[in-house]
Amino acid sequence: QLQASGGGLVQPGGSLRLSCAASRSIFSINTMGWYRQAPGEQRGLVAAITTGGSTNYVDSVKGRFTNSRDNAKNTVYLQMNSLKPEDTAVYYCNTNPPFYGHWGQGTLVTVSS
């Protein structure tokens, strides 16, 4: 399983940094993705980063979220700035496309005043 960490409660406009460490066998050959699932909604891709560091984002987070990876640590990060209440969700990391066996419990991000 890939376990995301770093979630928490933050006020609108605040920032959080999520992390996800993977085994080298997974990390070194896969595009890694960040996903989120809000209450009552399906889980969806938020951001992805290739092994070469190319990134893409869902439109709703462009300009606010930054996806990065540290190949030496086999870790991906999601820097989330200017958070909005609609960003409230459980955030997960997985490969992109996702592999069922890699889903962890996720980390809860709550944006509220």
C-alpha positions in Angstrom: 0.0 0.0 0.0 1.0 3.6 -0.6 0.2 5.7 2.4 -0.2 9.5 2.1 0.5 11.7 5.1 0.4 15.3 6.0 -3.3 16.1 6.1 -5.1 18.1 8.7 -7.4 21.0 9.4 -6.5 24.3 7.8 -8.3 27.5 7.3 -9.3 28.7 3.8 -6.3 30.3 2.2 -3.9 28.1 4.1 -1.4 25.5 3.0 -0.5 21.9 3.6 2.1 19.6 2.2 1.3 16.0 1.6 3.9 13.2 1.3 3.9 9.7 0.1 6.8 7.2 0.1 6.9 4.2 -2.1 9.2 1.3 -2.6 11.8 1.8 -5.2 10.4 -0.8 -7.4 7.2 1.1 -7.7 8.5 4.6 -7.6 11.3 4.3 -10.2 9.2 3.1 -13.1 5.8 4.7 -12.6 4.0 8.0 -13.0 2.7 8.8 -9.6 -0.6 10.3 -8.9 -2.5 12.2 -6.2 -6.2 11.4 -5.9 -8.9 12.7 -3.7 -12.4 11.7 -2.6 -14.8 14.2 -1.1 -17.8 13.0 0.8 -20.4 11.6 -1.5 -18.2 11.9 -4.5 -16.0 9.4 -6.5 -12.3 9.4 -6.1 -10.6 11.3 -8.8 -7.1 12.2 -10.0 -5.8 15.6 -8.8 -2.3 15.7 -10.0 0.3 13.4 -11.6 4.0 13.4 -12.1 6.1 11.3 -14.5 9.4 9.7 -13.7 11.0 12.6 -15.5 9.2 15.2 -13.5 6.5 16.3 -15.9 3.4 17.3 -14.1 -0.3 17.8 -14.9 -3.2 18.9 -12.8 -6.9 19.0 -12.7 -8.1 22.4 -13.6 -9.5 23.2 -10.2 -6.1 23.0 -8.6 -3.9 24.5 -11.3 -1.8 27.4 -9.9 -2.5 26.3 -6.3 -1.1 22.8 -6.0 2.4 21.7 -6.9 3.4 18.1 -7.4 7.0 17.1 -6.9 9.1 13.9 -6.4 12.3 13.2 -4.7 13.9 10.2 -6.6 16.5 9.7 -3.9 13.8 9.3 -1.2 11.3 7.5 -3.5 8.8 10.1 -2.2 6.2 12.3 -3.9 4.9 15.5 -2.5 1.8 17.6 -3.0 2.2 21.2 -1.9 -1.3 22.7 -1.6 -1.6 26.5 -1.3 -4.6 28.8 -1.2 -6.7 26.0 0.0 -10.5 26.3 -0.4 -13.3 24.5 1.4 -14.0 22.5 -1.8 -10.5 21.0 -1.5 -11.8 19.1 1.6 -11.4 15.4 0.9 -9.4 12.3 1.7 -6.2 12.4 -0.4 -4.5 9.3 -1.6 -1.4 8.6 -3.6 -1.1 5.7 -6.1 0.5 5.1 -9.5 -1.1 6.6 -12.5 -3.0 4.7 -13.7 -3.8 3.4 -10.2 -3.2 -0.1 -9.1 -5.9 -1.5 -6.8 -3.5 -3.1 -4.4 -1.7 0.2 -3.8 -4.6 2.1 -2.3 -3.9 3.1 1.3 -6.1 4.7 3.8 -5.4 8.2 2.6 -5.0 11.4 4.6 -7.9 13.7 5.4 -7.6 17.4 4.5 -10.2 19.6 5.9 -10.4 23.2 4.9 -12.7 25.1 7.2 -12.8 28.3 9.2 
